[in-house]
Amino acid sequence: MTRLTALLMPCFAIGLILASCSKKAEVETEAPTSQVVAKVGDQVVTIQELDNEFRLANVSSEMRKDPETIRRVLGELVTRKYLVKQALDAKLDREPTVLLDILRSRELVLANALVSRNVITKSNAISKPEIDNYIADNPAKFGDRKILSVEQISVPQTALSQTVLNDTKEMKTLDEVDQKLTSLGVQHGRSMGAISAGDLPRDLLDKIMAKQPDDIFFIRAGANAIYFKVVGQQDKPLEGEAAINAARQYLRQDIVKSELGMTSVSANLAAKYEGQYSEIMTKDAGSLK
């Protein structure tokens, strides 16, 4: 997700100049020197800001001491500070679309912070009996887990239009899909991979279990869409501490889905749609053309 922060807002002056009758003296009220890691014009970059960049980039504690990592992350932060100053000088923050983008990013940060806090609170409350029950109720993910070896073609979701789907849905081999995507100029990659059978939807797994040798399948996974065929499978049970950790992660994912679902329902109940949007938003999704 694009993360814009309050750093895009106008920065306040760091120094305060005091004048006396006898002479002029400058008194700086900026952050303590020990907290300042760089200065960009009249702006400072603090160690707290740098640590936050490390956090957002998932940089480990050890790598935060690595000179090359520091050089890269701090260089990007300084460049952003410099560009923000140039944008403010050009009064770009007063342009309607830019202002809307700033407001939108503020809303995203606050909304994600609230959802994250709720998810963390509920995740920390996951009990050992809940974990044990989840493992017992999902043998395909644990004791009976199978790992499917697959040959796959990955396509970014952003590059997968309905036209591309229509042109490839009847194809019988990965070679045909590969050739069609190439002819359409669609970015894609072909490789070998592995899929845990327990993570697939039940209806898709049933089709795979009844597959013919060259059958190909299609799934959406994260940022990618994947065409694949199964070339082998291996029994690989998940047990002990690994099973407990995996079950906890699955339960966290369920909490995220539940939280987002409840939030969406609550938001729609609180909303009052106007004009044509009232009809659009209250009509059953299945009846929309």
Buried (B, 14 or more C-beta within 10 A) or exposed (E): EEEBBEBBEEBEEBEEEEEEEEEEEEEEEBBEEEBBBBEBEEBBBBEEBBEBBBEEEEBEEEBBEEEEBBEBBBEEBBEBBEEBBEBBEEEBBEEEEBEEBBEEBBEBBEEEEEBEEBBEEBBEEBEEEEBEEBBEEBEBBBBEBBBBEBBBBBBEEEBBEEEBEEBBEEBEEBEBBBEBBEEBEBEBEBEEEEBBBBBBEEEEBEEBEEEEEEBBBBBEBEEBBBBBBBEEBEEEEBEEEEBBEBBBEBBBEEBBEEBEEEBEEEEEEEEEEEEEEEEEEEEEEEEEE
